[in-house]
């Protein structure tokens, strides 16, 4: 459906300027309903909650796929690192697309060799600011005839993309990318700004996404098993119940719990929940 617009509001560094068009009341109401539903979903089931948000964002601006990337700033591994140590340890794609997943993995490997595409360089160059960009907002017209665009967008079935980056702290950002399929028109300014509005108002969720992977305060990202144990802790399950659900011994589960507490710098569940609720442990 077309995205109508009404009045101009200011967001920090969104689009090609800081002035964006606020969605009309009907679209804002849809977004507020998404926010309310998101807040009511089980905080421990973060992957399902992320899929819910990605699905609704796709429907909101008629996108065919979406990804989420947890991005952290590490020490640069080589001199002249074009992205200053920023790395994407976690990527979650809504709808399986083999070529798209392969391209994401290839680009991640290329980062460590200093081979970085210009879209990433330009988005990372604005780190520290909330921002929303379509491809045409950051790349010149001739780029759309380049081998890179053909390989990493067209060959993956994507005509266009719009990226939104939310800085949660100075060393961690939450990125959402939405993709328009080949044969569809490119994203409009109004659709970009609607996505910006939808993602600007949920800092708490960006923070939980990063926390759920150990990317916000943990010194080392959580392993897949640790993430499953973390979900049990957040739902209040006893360690024995978590062990039974995971098919582990109580001793093994206790080891994972201790590792989680150590990575997050807390001593107990109360400290973990304080982090989850946005308070210092």
N, C-alpha and C positions, 0 to 999 in steps of 0.2 A: 504494500500500500504506500502511496506517496506520503512523505513526511512534511506536514505543514509547519509553518513557523509564525511566531507572533512578535516577540520583542527581543532586543539585544541585551545580553548580560555579559559580564566579564568573568572569564576563568583564566588562571595563570597559564600563559603560553600555550594556547590550544589552537590548532589549525595554522593558517598562514599569518594570523595575528591573534591577539588576546581577546578579540571581540567575536563572540559566537552567537548563533541564533538559538534562543531557548525554544524547545518544542512547544507546539500548541497545547492547550489544556488537556485534550483527549489523549495525546501521546504521553504527556507528563503523568496522567493518571495511570496509564499502562505501566510506566516505569515505576511509579510508587507502589503499585500492586506487586511487581517483581521484587522490589526491595522488601516489602512486608513479608512475602512468602519466603524469601531468602532468609530473613531473620528468624522465621519460625521453624526452619528445617534443622535436623539434628546436626549440631556442630561437629560431632565426631565423624559423621559420614561426609567428609569434605570432598571426596571425589565425586560422589553423587550430586552434592550441592553445586560443585563447579559445573558439572554437565547440565544441570538445570539452568544455571545462569547463561552458559554458552548457547544453549538451545533457544532461550528466550531472546537473547541478544540477536541471534540470527533471524528470528521471526520479526523482531522489531525493525530491522533495516534491510530485510530481504537478502541476507547473506546465506551462502550454501555450506559454509564450514567455518570453524573457529578454532583457535588454539590459545593456550595460556602458557606463558613462559615466566618462570621464576629466575630473576637475574640478580647476580651478586657481584660485588667488586672485590677481586682478589689482588694479591701482589702481581704486577705484570711479570709474565714468564720470560719475556725477552725485551731488549731495548727497542723503543719505538713502537711498542704495541699500539696499533691504530685505535683500539677501543679502551685503552688505559686500564686493562685488567678486568673489565666487565666480562662475565661469563654466564651462560645459561645452563645451570646444572639440571633443571627440570623443565620438560616440555610436555604438555597434555593437549592432545588433539581430539576434538569432539567426534568427528566422523572419520573412520579409517580410510586413508588414502595412501596406498603404498608408495607412489611416486613422491608425494608430498613428504611423507615420513623419511624417505631416503634422502631427499634434498635437505631436510632439516639436519639429519645426521652428518651429511657431507659438509654443510656449512659450519657445523659445530667443530668438526675435525679441522677444517680450514682455518678456524680462528687461532688454533695453536701454531699454525705456520705463518700467521700474519696475513692470510688471504681473507679479506673481509669485504663483503659487498657494500656498496655505497649507501644503500637504504639503512643498514645497521649502523654504519658510521655516523650518518646524519641523525638518526634517532638517539644513539648513545651520546652524541655531542651535545644534546640538550638535557642530559641527566640532571636530576635534582629538581626538575620542573614537571608538573603534570602537563601532558601534551597528547594531542590527537592529530594524526596525520594520515592522509591518503597517499598513495604512491605519487600522484601528480603534485602533491604539496611539497615533496622533498626531491623529486627527480625531474630533470628537464624532458621535454617531449621526445628528443632523439633517443633517450634511454630505453623507451618502449620498443625500439627496433634492435636492441642489443641482444647478443647471445645470452647474457645473464637473464634478462627478462623472459626470453623464450624457454630457457632451461628450468628456471626456478619458479616461474609463474605459469606461463601458457602450457608447458608440458605437464604440469601438475593439475591442469584443468581450471586454473584461476585467471580471470580477466583483470581483477583489481583487488586491492587490499586496503584496509584502514587499520592503523595501529594506535592503541591507547596505552600510554605508560604512566604508572602511578608510583611515585617515589614514596616508599614507606619509611625509609631512613636513608642516610647518605650513602650507604653501601648495599642497599637492597631495593629492587624495584619490581613491580608486578606489571607484566605486559599482556595485553589482550590483542590478538589479531583476528579480524574477520575478513572473509574472502568471498568475492563475487565470482561466480562461475563463468567460464568462457561462453560467449554468446549472449551474455547479459550486459546491460549498460554499466558503466563505471559508477562508483558511489558518488552521490551528490554532496555538496557542502552541508545541506540540511541533515543528511543521514550521518555524516561524520559528527556533526555537532550533537545529534541525538544520542549517539553512542557515547560521546564525551560526557553528556549530562548523566547518562545511566551509570557510568562507571566512576564519575567524580564523587558521587554521594555515598559511597560504601567503603570508606577507608578501612573500617573494621574487618571487612571481608578480605580485602587485599592482604591485610596483616595476618589473618587466619590462614590464608593460602600459603603464605611464606612460612609461617610457624609450623604448619602441618608437615612440611618437608624439612624442617630444621634449618631453613635458609635465613631466618631473621636474627636469631640470637644464638643458635647452636654453633659451636666451633667447627663441627663436622656434620654434613647433611645426614639425615636419618636414612637407615637402610629400609628396604620394603617391609621386612618383618618388624622393625622398630615402629614403623608407621602403623601397622596393624595393632601392635601392643598399645601405642599411643591412643588409638581410637577407643580401645577398651578402658584405658585410664580415664579418658574424658567422659565416658558414659557412666563412670562410677563402679565398674565391675571390680570385684576382688581379684587379686592376682591368680588365685586358683581357678576362678571362672575364666579369666583370660587365657590361662594355660590350657584349659579344657577346650576352649573355642579354637585355639591355634594348634591343638594336638601336640602340645609341648609338656615337658615336666614342669612342676612348680619351680624347681631350681633354675631351669633355663629361662623361664619367664621372668623370674626375679632378676636375673642377670641383665635381661633386656631393659627392665624397668630402671635398674641402677644406671645403665648406659644412657637412657633417655634423660634422666635427672641430671647426670653429669654433663651431657651435651648442652642442656638448657641452663645449666648453672643454678639449679634449684636442689633442695634437699628432700622434698616430699610433694605429694599431690596438691597440697594447698598452694605451694609456690608455683607449680605448673599451671593451676587454674588461674592464679593471679596474672601470670603472663598472658593466658588466653583471653582474659577479660581486660587486658590493656593496662594492668598495674605492674609496677616494679615488683620483682620477687622478694 
